[in-house]
Amino acid sequence: QLTPLGRKLARLQVHPMLGKMLLLGGLFRCAQPVLTVCAALGYKSPFLCPLGKEAEANAAKRALAGDSGSDHVALVAAFDGWSREGGRFASRHFLSAQTLSYVARLRGDLAGGARELLSRLPADHA
């Protein structure tokens, strides 16, 4: 038997932990970056590490993370950069454009599901 939260999370078709993250992202008004992180974590990493270029690839990922040192911040920066600049950005930063394209589609699907769930929140959560 599912709880009310469990029923909502089951509709999102992602791991329950990622579903909770999506709902909290909406409640805390940071849904866009959280959507990106959830979509990427729900699929596979867009970061490439070509043989012989490991140091360059790791440096590119660190640059995307900035001072945060966070893989999640790097994911958001990678997706945002690819969204703005496309394949050139992906190539320069050792990213898989194909993976990012799939993440974009998954992100759109998750956004629709999360939007539907968040629109039905009780009045004290709006």
N, C-alpha and C positions, 0 to 999 in steps of 0.2 A: 504494500500500500504506500503510495507516494504522498508526501506532504504537499501543501499548496505550492511551495517553492519548487519542490521536485517536479511537479506537473509542468510548471513554467519552464524549467530547465530542460525537461525532456523534449519540449517543442523546438529548442534551438539546434538540436542535432550536433552538438559538440560535447566534449568531455564536461561533466558537471562543474569542475573547477573553472574551466574557461567560461562556462555559462554564468557562473557567479561573478566572474571578473567583468563580463559584459554588462550585467545588470548593475553592478556597482559603478562601472564607468559612466553609465547613464545617470545614476543618482548623484554622482559627484561631478557631473558635467565635464567629463573628459572622455566622452564616448569615442571620438574619432581615433585618438592614438590607441585606445584600448581595443577598438575593433581591429586595427592593424596588428597588434600583438597577438590577439586571439586567433585571427585568421592565419598568421604565420606559424604560431605554435600548433595549430590544428592541422598543419600540412607538413612542410619541411623547411629547413633553413634556406634562405636565399643566398647565403654567403658561400662563396666558392673558395677553395684552397688549392690552386693548381700546383702540380708537382714542380718543384724548383722555385716557386714564387710564394712560398709560405710566409716569409717575413713581410713581403709587400702586401699580401692579402690580409694578414693580421694587423698591419699598420693602417690599412684602409678601414678595417672594422673599428679599430680604436678611434680613428678620426671621426667616424660617424657617431660613435658614442660620446665623443667630447669629454669634458671633465667628469661626466657621470660614471664612466667606466661600466655602464649598464648595457647588457646585450639587448634588453627591451628598448632602450633609447636608440640604440644602433639600428634595430629593426624598423622603428618608426622613421628615423632619418633616411634609411635606405629606401623604404617605400615612398616616402614623400619626394625624395630626389628622383627616383625612377618615374614617379607620376608626373613630375614637372619636365624632366629632360629625356626620359626614355632610355633606349639602348646605350647611348653614349655614357650616360651616368653609370649604368650597370657595368659596362666594360671597365670604366675607370676605377670603380670601387669593388671589383671582383664579385659581382652579384649575378645571379642567374635571372635574366629577363623573363625567361619562361616560367620560372617559379614565381616571380613577382606578379606576372600576369594572372596566374592561377590564384595567388593570394588576393589579388584585386577582385576576382569573381567571387571567391569565398567570402571576402569582406562585405561585398554587396549583399550576398545572401544572409549573412549574419546581421547586417544592419537592418534588413527588413524584419527578421524575426525579433531582434531586440527592440525595434521601434514599436512593434505590435505589443510586446509584453510590457514595455514601459508606458505605453499609452493607457494601459489598464490598471495603473497603480492606484491604491486607495488615496483619497484626498489628502491625508496627512503625509503622504510621501511625494506629492507633486512639487 
